């Protein structure tokens, strides 16, 4: 293994730069390549006096680290958080009123935080150029998790799926700070203490450190007690995850359309897990079902995080067999959850017996929730110094990575397809493309799903705006002087 060290200089106290240089020198003497990353704070006075100083420092720190890793082709970042940090984090979350999911503590491994939308850092940058490589690799990675039945799937008609991104690991979480200091002493390794970390008035974490150092804590709030609580909750979470995987394996995805962003799924009938001696429903069944739904929802939602607490009614719609009698929702009715629209597929007698007759549940089509007019996403492409060069990669609507090559004089931006644009856009296309548009909208994006498709718009110098492309359908008007490349967001099936 080859390591490279990053030292983040926050530049908030006298001597921080000299200290960073001293740390760098020690590491270089041990043949560890080292790079100092300096945070550039906005000119807003003393950053430490800002009410959101701690969250700002975290954001700037992780973005510096993420971009540095991406620039050097590094995909694994090891952080120095230790057991004491874990206990402090749990107490902070307890004080902030977080529930059991927050009290499991710091996770490792995990995706790098605070870097949403940065290509090559946030869940992207590892795309396999082999045709179909990424989707095949993804499907192979979760064969026991999902049940796939893609009879009409063709890699030639699908977007490639992104992969990659920076993963962070915390190898010292099970070691206390005194233990790590003892190791440094034994190995004759000099270490440095950041004295700003002991000022109790600057951050909540510092206040907690001060309390632990200067006061006796109630037994339930001692570090061993908090760590034991975290271990217990992690064990319960692992048990729920095992049950969820067994339930998820009985769900069947029959179609996944990356160009449109739709999934067709038939959820498992959980009554099949009943049996002699089995407590039914199991403790926490609603939470387990919500975790299952989150795995499916993440395939198409524009959100970067799906809050389990928002899925209570969705569980009642899709898994009535574990809902209390008074909580069950009307069956086979459309609903939304986490900006995903659930639409039941009504039985067609010509296609065989109904799901009820075969003891199967209703099949659902999941798509991006129709936009609210006051919350339309818009992505503006910067005018590049070199005309005709490729733009950087951008994340649009949390679902598509895109870059464009604009050889016209107008500026480009993206926004959702609107109903009033359809006739003019179809008329602007060559006749075969117009026919293709009509067929694709009917087969792949019926109803309101089509109004969630992204468009590329051009704004001329006189202010006129023209729809020039539906990139997810591969259609553009003649003379658009435009090229684009699109990929679907990375699909993660691990528990968040």
C-alpha positions as a Python dict, from the first residue, in 0.01 Angstrom:
ca = {
    (1, 'X'): (0, 0, 0),
    (2, 'X'): (110, 353, -71),
    (3, 'X'): (-11, 631, 156),
    (4, 'X'): (-32, 1003, 107),
    (5, 'X'): (-98, 1234, 400),
    (6, 'X'): (-321, 1541, 388),
    (7, 'X'): (-288, 1812, 651),
    (8, 'X'): (-575, 2062, 667),
    (9, 'X'): (-470, 2406, 786),
    (10, 'X'): (-782, 2592, 897),
    (11, 'X'): (-580, 2912, 939),
    (12, 'X'): (-775, 3018, 1246),
    (13, 'X'): (-502, 3053, 1505),
    (14, 'X'): (-154, 3195, 1519),
    (15, 'X'): (107, 2938, 1431),
    (16, 'X'): (-124, 2699, 1247),
    (17, 'X'): (77, 2724, 924),
    (18, 'X'): (405, 2661, 1105),
    (19, 'X'): (251, 2363, 1282),
    (20, 'X'): (125, 2221, 953),
    (21, 'X'): (475, 2251, 809),
    (22, 'X'): (622, 2078, 1115),
    (23, 'X'): (379, 1787, 1082),
    (24, 'X'): (457, 1765, 711),
    (25, 'X'): (831, 1749, 782),
    (26, 'X'): (789, 1460, 1028),
    (27, 'X'): (582, 1261, 779),
    (28, 'X'): (818, 1328, 489),
    (29, 'X'): (1106, 1202, 704),
    (30, 'X'): (913, 875, 728),
    (31, 'X'): (882, 860, 349),
    (32, 'X'): (513, 953, 351),
    (33, 'X'): (424, 1200, 78),
    (34, 'X'): (240, 1491, 233),
    (35, 'X'): (25, 1777, 110),
    (36, 'X'): (-95, 2076, 311),
    (37, 'X'): (-447, 2193, 226),
    (38, 'X'): (-536, 2546, 336),
    (39, 'X'): (-894, 2655, 386),
    (40, 'X'): (-977, 2987, 221),
    (41, 'X'): (-1243, 3151, 434),
    (42, 'X'): (-1484, 3411, 294),
    (43, 'X'): (-1406, 3764, 406),
    (44, 'X'): (-1661, 3775, 685),
    (45, 'X'): (-1445, 3875, 978),
    (46, 'X'): (-1336, 3613, 1229),
    (47, 'X'): (-1475, 3278, 1106),
    (48, 'X'): (-1467, 3134, 1458),
    (49, 'X'): (-1726, 3393, 1564),
    (50, 'X'): (-1983, 3272, 1313),
    (51, 'X'): (-2282, 3085, 1463),
    (52, 'X'): (-2240, 2804, 1209),
    (53, 'X'): (-1862, 2798, 1230),
    (54, 'X'): (-1838, 2426, 1309),
    (55, 'X'): (-2055, 2319, 1015),
    (56, 'X'): (-1874, 2558, 779),
    (57, 'X'): (-1534, 2426, 885),
    (58, 'X'): (-1656, 2071, 827),
    (59, 'X'): (-1787, 2157, 479),
    (60, 'X'): (-1470, 2337, 366),
    (61, 'X'): (-1248, 2066, 515),
    (62, 'X'): (-1420, 1775, 342),
    (63, 'X'): (-1444, 1954, 8),
    (64, 'X'): (-1072, 2028, 17),
    (65, 'X'): (-997, 1666, 102),
    (66, 'X'): (-1240, 1532, -157),
    (67, 'X'): (-1100, 1738, -443),
    (68, 'X'): (-743, 1656, -342),
    (69, 'X'): (-824, 1284, -347),
    (70, 'X'): (-998, 1313, -684),
    (71, 'X'): (-707, 1504, -837),
    (72, 'X'): (-465, 1231, -730),
    (73, 'X'): (-685, 933, -819),
    (74, 'X'): (-734, 837, -454),
    (75, 'X'): (-1064, 668, -367),
    (76, 'X'): (-1006, 578, 0),
    (77, 'X'): (-957, 842, 269),
    (78, 'X'): (-858, 738, 621),
    (79, 'X'): (-956, 972, 905),
    (80, 'X'): (-819, 985, 1257),
    (81, 'X'): (-1141, 978, 1459),
    (82, 'X'): (-1100, 767, 1771),
    (83, 'X'): (-1311, 619, 2047),
    (84, 'X'): (-1332, 945, 2242),
    (85, 'X'): (-1463, 1124, 1932),
    (86, 'X'): (-1727, 853, 1899),
    (87, 'X'): (-1849, 901, 2257),
    (88, 'X'): (-1855, 1280, 2215),
    (89, 'X'): (-2057, 1247, 1894),
    (90, 'X'): (-2314, 1022, 2061),
    (91, 'X'): (-2355, 1265, 2352),
    (92, 'X'): (-2392, 1559, 2110),
    (93, 'X'): (-2663, 1376, 1919),
    (94, 'X'): (-2835, 1279, 2242),
    (95, 'X'): (-2833, 1643, 2351),
    (96, 'X'): (-2978, 1744, 2015),
    (97, 'X'): (-3267, 1501, 2057),
    (98, 'X'): (-3170, 1255, 1785),
    (99, 'X'): (-3333, 914, 1784),
    (100, 'X'): (-3182, 569, 1789),
    (101, 'X'): (-3060, 590, 1428),
    (102, 'X'): (-2839, 885, 1520),
    (103, 'X'): (-2714, 725, 1840),
    (104, 'X'): (-2542, 442, 1653),
    (105, 'X'): (-2259, 693, 1622),
    (106, 'X'): (-2001, 766, 1354),
    (107, 'X'): (-2012, 519, 1066),
    (108, 'X'): (-1721, 356, 892),
    (109, 'X'): (-1694, 306, 602),
    (110, 'X'): (-1911, 578, 451),
    (111, 'X'): (-1927, 806, 151),
    (112, 'X'): (-1748, 1136, 192),
    (113, 'X'): (-1986, 1400, 333),
    (114, 'X'): (-2036, 1765, 232),
    (115, 'X'): (-1940, 1698, -132),
    (116, 'X'): (-2281, 1655, -296),
    (117, 'X'): (-2268, 1727, -669),
    (118, 'X'): (-1888, 1731, -704),
    (119, 'X'): (-1805, 1491, -986),
    (120, 'X'): (-1526, 1247, -910),
    (121, 'X'): (-1579, 1299, -537),
    (122, 'X'): (-1948, 1239, -470),
    (123, 'X'): (-2057, 894, -594),
    (124, 'X'): (-1906, 938, -940),
    (125, 'X'): (-1586, 930, -1141),
    (126, 'X'): (-1539, 553, -1159),
    (127, 'X'): (-1748, 487, -1469),
    (128, 'X'): (-1652, 178, -1669),
    (129, 'X'): (-1644, 261, -2043),
    (130, 'X'): (-1713, -100, -2140),
    (131, 'X'): (-2063, -109, -2296),
    (132, 'X'): (-2300, -224, -2026),
    (133, 'X'): (-2008, -269, -1787),
    (134, 'X'): (-2140, -61, -1502),
    (135, 'X'): (-2496, -191, -1503),
    (136, 'X'): (-2377, -550, -1529),
    (137, 'X'): (-2124, -495, -1251),
    (138, 'X'): (-2392, -337, -1032),
    (139, 'X'): (-2638, -620, -1090),
    (140, 'X'): (-2368, -877, -1009),
    (141, 'X'): (-2289, -696, -685),
    (142, 'X'): (-2642, -737, -546),
    (143, 'X'): (-2769, -1072, -678),
    (144, 'X'): (-2903, -1180, -341),
    (145, 'X'): (-3061, -845, -264),
    (146, 'X'): (-3289, -778, -559),
    (147, 'X'): (-3480, -1015, -785),
    (148, 'X'): (-3426, -901, -1143),
    (149, 'X'): (-3639, -981, -1445),
    (150, 'X'): (-3542, -740, -1722),
    (151, 'X'): (-3672, -915, -2030),
    (152, 'X'): (-3663, -596, -2238),
    (153, 'X'): (-3342, -450, -2101),
    (154, 'X'): (-3079, -343, -2354),
    (155, 'X'): (-2757, -162, -2263),
    (156, 'X'): (-2770, 8, -2601),
    (157, 'X'): (-3083, 199, -2499),
    (158, 'X'): (-2988, 277, -2139),
    (159, 'X'): (-2769, 541, -1978),
    (160, 'X'): (-2450, 414, -1819),
    (161, 'X'): (-2466, 413, -1441),
    (162, 'X'): (-2206, 613, -1250),
    (163, 'X'): (-1975, 449, -1000),
    (164, 'X'): (-1684, 556, -785),
    (165, 'X'): (-1663, 839, -538),
    (166, 'X'): (-1449, 882, -229),
    (167, 'X'): (-1504, 642, 60),
    (168, 'X'): (-1392, 738, 407),
    (169, 'X'): (-1267, 494, 669),
    (170, 'X'): (-1199, 546, 1038),
    (171, 'X'): (-958, 274, 1150),
    (172, 'X'): (-910, 415, 1503),
    (173, 'X'): (-1274, 421, 1617),
    (174, 'X'): (-1213, 131, 1855),
    (175, 'X'): (-905, 289, 2011),
    (176, 'X'): (-908, 555, 2281),
    (177, 'X'): (-696, 868, 2258),
    (178, 'X'): (-470, 761, 2551),
    (179, 'X'): (-409, 428, 2375),
    (180, 'X'): (-310, 608, 2053),
    (181, 'X'): (-80, 843, 2244),
    (182, 'X'): (86, 543, 2411),
    (183, 'X'): (144, 389, 2068),
    (184, 'X'): (303, 713, 1943),
    (185, 'X'): (535, 718, 2244),
    (186, 'X'): (634, 355, 2189),
    (187, 'X'): (702, 419, 1818),
    (188, 'X'): (887, 744, 1892),
    (189, 'X'): (633, 934, 1681),
    (190, 'X'): (584, 1298, 1769),
    (191, 'X'): (224, 1422, 1777),
    (192, 'X'): (60, 1761, 1799),
    (193, 'X'): (-233, 1887, 2004),
    (194, 'X'): (-464, 2152, 1857),
    (195, 'X'): (-515, 2382, 2155),
    (196, 'X'): (-824, 2538, 1997),
    (197, 'X'): (-997, 2205, 2063),
    (198, 'X'): (-997, 2268, 2438),
    (199, 'X'): (-1157, 2614, 2431),
    (200, 'X'): (-1501, 2530, 2577),
    (201, 'X'): (-1687, 2830, 2436),
    (202, 'X'): (-1619, 2785, 2063),
    (203, 'X'): (-1804, 2463, 1975),
    (204, 'X'): (-2044, 2216, 2132),
    (205, 'X'): (-1786, 1939, 2098),
    (206, 'X'): (-1530, 2148, 2287),
    (207, 'X'): (-1784, 2210, 2563),
    (208, 'X'): (-1842, 1836, 2595),
    (209, 'X'): (-1467, 1771, 2611),
    (210, 'X'): (-1439, 2031, 2887),
    (211, 'X'): (-1718, 1865, 3085),
    (212, 'X'): (-1558, 1521, 3056),
    (213, 'X'): (-1218, 1657, 3157),
    (214, 'X'): (-1336, 1858, 3456),
    (215, 'X'): (-1652, 1696, 3591),
    (216, 'X'): (-1786, 1357, 3692),
    (217, 'X'): (-2057, 1236, 3458),
    (218, 'X'): (-2367, 1033, 3552),
    (219, 'X'): (-2309, 664, 3495),
    (220, 'X'): (-2536, 655, 3189),
    (221, 'X'): (-2338, 935, 3022),
    (222, 'X'): (-1987, 806, 3081),
    (223, 'X'): (-1788, 720, 2772),
    (224, 'X'): (-1806, 341, 2833),
    (225, 'X'): (-2185, 363, 2874),
    (226, 'X'): (-2230, 566, 2555),
    (227, 'X'): (-2006, 330, 2359),
    (228, 'X'): (-2201, 31, 2493),
    (229, 'X'): (-2525, 201, 2385),
    (230, 'X'): (-2382, 252, 2036),
    (231, 'X'): (-2274, -112, 2014),
    (232, 'X'): (-2620, -231, 2122),
    (233, 'X'): (-2797, -10, 1867),
    (234, 'X'): (-2558, -118, 1593),
    (235, 'X'): (-2637, -480, 1674),
    (236, 'X'): (-3010, -414, 1651),
    (237, 'X'): (-2959, -232, 1322),
    (238, 'X'): (-2761, -525, 1183),
    (239, 'X'): (-3041, -766, 1279),
    (240, 'X'): (-3299, -546, 1107),
    (241, 'X'): (-3078, -525, 800),
    (242, 'X'): (-3059, -905, 777),
    (243, 'X'): (-3439, -932, 793),
    (244, 'X'): (-3476, -651, 540),
    (245, 'X'): (-3244, -827, 294),
    (246, 'X'): (-3452, -1145, 314),
    (247, 'X'): (-3768, -943, 245),
    (248, 'X'): (-3603, -746, -33),
    (249, 'X'): (-3488, -1065, -205),
    (250, 'X'): (-3855, -1155, -256),
    (251, 'X'): (-3934, -824, -425),
    (252, 'X'): (-3917, -833, -803),
    (253, 'X'): (-3797, -550, -1025),
    (254, 'X'): (-3925, -613, -1376),
    (255, 'X'): (-3798, -298, -1543),
    (256, 'X'): (-3551, -19, -1473),
    (257, 'X'): (-3536, 264, -1726),
    (258, 'X'): (-3231, 483, -1663),
    (259, 'X'): (-3307, 727, -1946),
    (260, 'X'): (-3646, 811, -1801),
    (261, 'X'): (-3576, 735, -1436),
    (262, 'X'): (-3850, 478, -1375),
    (263, 'X'): (-3865, 145, -1196),
    (264, 'X'): (-4136, -119, -1214),
    (265, 'X'): (-4150, -335, -901),
    (266, 'X'): (-4371, -592, -734),
    (267, 'X'): (-4321, -588, -358),
    (268, 'X'): (-4310, -912, -164),
    (269, 'X'): (-4613, -1040, 22),
    (270, 'X'): (-4462, -1050, 369),
    (271, 'X'): (-4718, -1302, 492),
    (272, 'X'): (-4497, -1568, 332),
    (273, 'X'): (-4254, -1515, 621),
    (274, 'X'): (-4509, -1622, 880),
    (275, 'X'): (-4454, -1960, 1038),
    (276, 'X'): (-4483, -2170, 1353),
    (277, 'X'): (-4286, -2019, 1637),
    (278, 'X'): (-4223, -1695, 1447),
    (279, 'X'): (-4332, -1373, 1615),
    (280, 'X'): (-4536, -1185, 1355),
    (281, 'X'): (-4501, -913, 1270),
    (282, 'X'): (-4144, -901, 1404),
    (283, 'X'): (-4040, -619, 1638),
    (284, 'X'): (-3973, -305, 1438),
    (285, 'X'): (-4151, -443, 1129),
    (286, 'X'): (-4256, -96, 1016),
    (287, 'X'): (-3899, 32, 1038),
    (288, 'X'): (-3767, -273, 851),
    (289, 'X'): (-4023, -219, 574),
    (290, 'X'): (-3926, 149, 557),
    (291, 'X'): (-3562, 48, 515),
    (292, 'X'): (-3667, -185, 232),
    (293, 'X'): (-3865, 93, 64),
    (294, 'X'): (-3568, 326, 93),
    (295, 'X'): (-3355, 81, -103),
    (296, 'X'): (-3608, 88, -388),
    (297, 'X'): (-3681, 461, -368),
    (298, 'X'): (-3312, 544, -395),
    (299, 'X'): (-3315, 408, -749),
    (300, 'X'): (-3519, 704, -876),
    (301, 'X'): (-3543, 976, -611),
    (302, 'X'): (-3373, 1311, -673),
    (303, 'X'): (-3286, 1332, -304),
    (304, 'X'): (-2941, 1247, -175),
    (305, 'X'): (-3090, 1116, 148),
    (306, 'X'): (-3420, 942, 219),
    (307, 'X'): (-3544, 997, 574),
    (308, 'X'): (-3701, 679, 712),
    (309, 'X'): (-3943, 880, 924),
    (310, 'X'): (-4103, 1015, 604),
    (311, 'X'): (-4200, 667, 481),
    (312, 'X'): (-4464, 571, 738),
    (313, 'X'): (-4764, 614, 507),
    (314, 'X'): (-4573, 458, 214),
    (315, 'X'): (-4524, 144, 423),
    (316, 'X'): (-4899, 131, 491),
    (317, 'X'): (-4969, 156, 117),
    (318, 'X'): (-4722, -110, 7),
    (319, 'X'): (-4714, -348, 304),
    (320, 'X'): (-5065, -347, 456),
    (321, 'X'): (-5005, -697, 591),
    (322, 'X'): (-4784, -557, 869),
    (323, 'X'): (-4990, -243, 935),
    (324, 'X'): (-5238, -209, 1217),
    (325, 'X'): (-5598, -243, 1105),
    (326, 'X'): (-5678, 123, 1167),
    (327, 'X'): (-5367, 249, 988),
    (328, 'X'): (-5407, 73, 652),
    (329, 'X'): (-5426, 295, 348),
    (330, 'X'): (-5662, 244, 52),
    (331, 'X'): (-5506, -16, -174),
    (332, 'X'): (-5397, 42, -533),
    (333, 'X'): (-5405, 420, -509),
    (334, 'X'): (-5122, 645, -624),
    (335, 'X'): (-4915, 834, -368),
    (336, 'X'): (-4581, 1011, -329),
    (337, 'X'): (-4291, 957, -90),
    (338, 'X'): (-3948, 1124, -87),
    (339, 'X'): (-4027, 1296, -420),
    (340, 'X'): (-4106, 960, -582),
    (341, 'X'): (-4446, 898, -740),
    (342, 'X'): (-4588, 548, -679),
    (343, 'X'): (-4843, 450, -944),
    (344, 'X'): (-5016, 109, -935),
    (345, 'X'): (-5018, -96, -1254),
    (346, 'X'): (-5379, -203, -1296),
    (347, 'X'): (-5440, -564, -1393),
    (348, 'X'): (-5502, -637, -1761),
    (349, 'X'): (-5718, -951, -1806),
    (350, 'X'): (-5566, -1015, -2150),
    (351, 'X'): (-5225, -1060, -1987),
    (352, 'X'): (-5326, -1340, -1754),
    (353, 'X'): (-5473, -1375, -1405),
    (354, 'X'): (-5479, -1078, -1170),
    (355, 'X'): (-5220, -1048, -891),
    (356, 'X'): (-5495, -1120, -636),
    (357, 'X'): (-5578, -1448, -808),
    (358, 'X'): (-5214, -1559, -791),
    (359, 'X'): (-5164, -1431, -434),
    (360, 'X'): (-4924, -1167, -566),
    (361, 'X'): (-4930, -801, -479),
    (362, 'X'): (-4991, -510, -711),
    (363, 'X'): (-4708, -402, -939),
    (364, 'X'): (-4599, -40, -906),
    (365, 'X'): (-4426, 207, -1137),
    (366, 'X'): (-4199, 444, -947),
    (367, 'X'): (-4094, 771, -1107),
    (368, 'X'): (-3974, 1113, -1009),
    (369, 'X'): (-4258, 1309, -848),
    (370, 'X'): (-4403, 1572, -1086),
    (371, 'X'): (-4245, 1909, -1022),
    (372, 'X'): (-4412, 2183, -827),
    (373, 'X'): (-4417, 2497, -1042),
    (374, 'X'): (-4241, 2700, -774),
    (375, 'X'): (-3960, 2446, -733),
    (376, 'X'): (-3839, 2371, -1084),
    (377, 'X'): (-3474, 2269, -1097),
    (378, 'X'): (-3252, 2473, -1328),
    (379, 'X'): (-2890, 2405, -1421),
    (380, 'X'): (-2697, 2686, -1590),
    (381, 'X'): (-2390, 2588, -1790),
    (382, 'X'): (-2105, 2836, -1761),
    (383, 'X'): (-1977, 3004, -2076),
    (384, 'X'): (-1634, 2849, -2133),
    (385, 'X'): (-1323, 3041, -2231),
    (386, 'X'): (-1262, 2796, -2515),
    (387, 'X'): (-1575, 2773, -2734),
    (388, 'X'): (-1671, 2419, -2824),
    (389, 'X'): (-1486, 2256, -2534),
    (390, 'X'): (-1657, 2016, -2296),
    (391, 'X'): (-1814, 2161, -1984),
    (392, 'X'): (-1741, 2012, -1642),
    (393, 'X'): (-1973, 1735, -1524),
    (394, 'X'): (-2284, 1858, -1343),
    (395, 'X'): (-2545, 1674, -1138),
    (396, 'X'): (-2895, 1766, -1258),
    (397, 'X'): (-3196, 1710, -1034),
    (398, 'X'): (-3001, 1464, -823),
    (399, 'X'): (-3045, 1196, -1092),
    (400, 'X'): (-2835, 1265, -1401),
    (401, 'X'): (-2471, 1353, -1450),
    (402, 'X'): (-2427, 1557, -1768),
    (403, 'X'): (-2166, 1753, -1957),
    (404, 'X'): (-2219, 1946, -2280),
    (405, 'X'): (-2022, 2075, -2575),
    (406, 'X'): (-2172, 2400, -2701),
    (407, 'X'): (-2054, 2528, -3039),
    (408, 'X'): (-2316, 2801, -3067),
    (409, 'X'): (-2300, 3159, -2940),
    (410, 'X'): (-2596, 3116, -2707),
    (411, 'X'): (-2577, 3008, -2344),
    (412, 'X'): (-2722, 2675, -2229),
    (413, 'X'): (-2927, 2569, -1932),
    (414, 'X'): (-3137, 2268, -1828),
    (415, 'X'): (-3489, 2257, -1692),
    (416, 'X'): (-3783, 2013, -1696),
    (417, 'X'): (-3986, 1944, -2010),
    (418, 'X'): (-4310, 2146, -2015),
    (419, 'X'): (-4637, 2058, -2181),
    (420, 'X'): (-4651, 2380, -2384),
    (421, 'X'): (-4313, 2297, -2541),
    (422, 'X'): (-4409, 1962, -2692),
    (423, 'X'): (-4576, 2072, -3016),
    (424, 'X'): (-4307, 2324, -3116),
    (425, 'X'): (-4024, 2084, -3032),
    (426, 'X'): (-4182, 1801, -3231),
    (427, 'X'): (-4231, 2035, -3527),
    (428, 'X'): (-3863, 2138, -3511),
    (429, 'X'): (-3738, 1780, -3543),
    (430, 'X'): (-3675, 1589, -3861),
    (431, 'X'): (-3976, 1372, -3943),
    (432, 'X'): (-3820, 1039, -3831),
    (433, 'X'): (-3717, 1197, -3501),
    (434, 'X'): (-4066, 1339, -3453),
    (435, 'X'): (-4211, 991, -3497),
    (436, 'X'): (-3952, 853, -3255),
    (437, 'X'): (-4043, 1120, -3000),
    (438, 'X'): (-4412, 1032, -3015),
    (439, 'X'): (-4340, 661, -2971),
    (440, 'X'): (-4089, 706, -2689),
    (441, 'X'): (-4321, 933, -2493),
    (442, 'X'): (-4608, 687, -2530),
    (443, 'X'): (-4410, 375, -2439),
    (444, 'X'): (-4143, 498, -2198),
    (445, 'X'): (-4277, 820, -2048),
    (446, 'X'): (-4656, 803, -2041),
    (447, 'X'): (-4874, 1054, -1861),
    (448, 'X'): (-4706, 1302, -1632),
    (449, 'X'): (-4379, 1108, -1630),
    (450, 'X'): (-4279, 1286, -1952),
    (451, 'X'): (-4287, 1623, -1775),
    (452, 'X'): (-4003, 1507, -1549),
    (453, 'X'): (-3767, 1462, -1847),
    (454, 'X'): (-3475, 1706, -1863),
    (455, 'X'): (-3442, 1950, -2152),
    (456, 'X'): (-3147, 2152, -2277),
    (457, 'X'): (-3243, 2511, -2351),
    (458, 'X'): (-3049, 2775, -2542),
    (459, 'X'): (-3071, 3144, -2459),
    (460, 'X'): (-2972, 3373, -2742),
    (461, 'X'): (-2814, 3716, -2703),
    (462, 'X'): (-3153, 3878, -2762),
    (463, 'X'): (-3297, 3683, -2466),
    (464, 'X'): (-3497, 3431, -2669),
    (465, 'X'): (-3508, 3084, -2512),
    (466, 'X'): (-3540, 2774, -2731),
    (467, 'X'): (-3572, 2407, -2640),
    (468, 'X'): (-3299, 2241, -2847),
    (469, 'X'): (-3270, 1891, -2699),
    (470, 'X'): (-3434, 1616, -2497),
    (471, 'X'): (-3103, 1454, -2402),
    (472, 'X'): (-3249, 1151, -2223),
    (473, 'X'): (-3426, 1054, -2548),
    (474, 'X'): (-3124, 1138, -2764),
    (475, 'X'): (-3315, 1402, -2963),
    (476, 'X'): (-3204, 1751, -3070),
    (477, 'X'): (-3324, 1998, -3331),
    (478, 'X'): (-3126, 2033, -3656),
    (479, 'X'): (-2844, 2285, -3632),
    (480, 'X'): (-2834, 2279, -3253),
    (481, 'X'): (-2451, 2272, -3259),
    (482, 'X'): (-2471, 2070, -2940),
    (483, 'X'): (-2324, 1749, -2805),
    (484, 'X'): (-2382, 1598, -2465),
    (485, 'X'): (-2291, 1300, -2253),
    (486, 'X'): (-2517, 1173, -1976),
    (487, 'X'): (-2491, 911, -1704),
    (488, 'X'): (-2736, 794, -1443),
    (489, 'X'): (-2655, 856, -1080),
    (490, 'X'): (-2469, 596, -879),
    (491, 'X'): (-2703, 340, -729),
    (492, 'X'): (-2625, 239, -373),
    (493, 'X'): (-2799, -55, -211),
    (494, 'X'): (-2622, -52, 124),
    (495, 'X'): (-2796, 84, 432),
    (496, 'X'): (-2736, 459, 456),
}
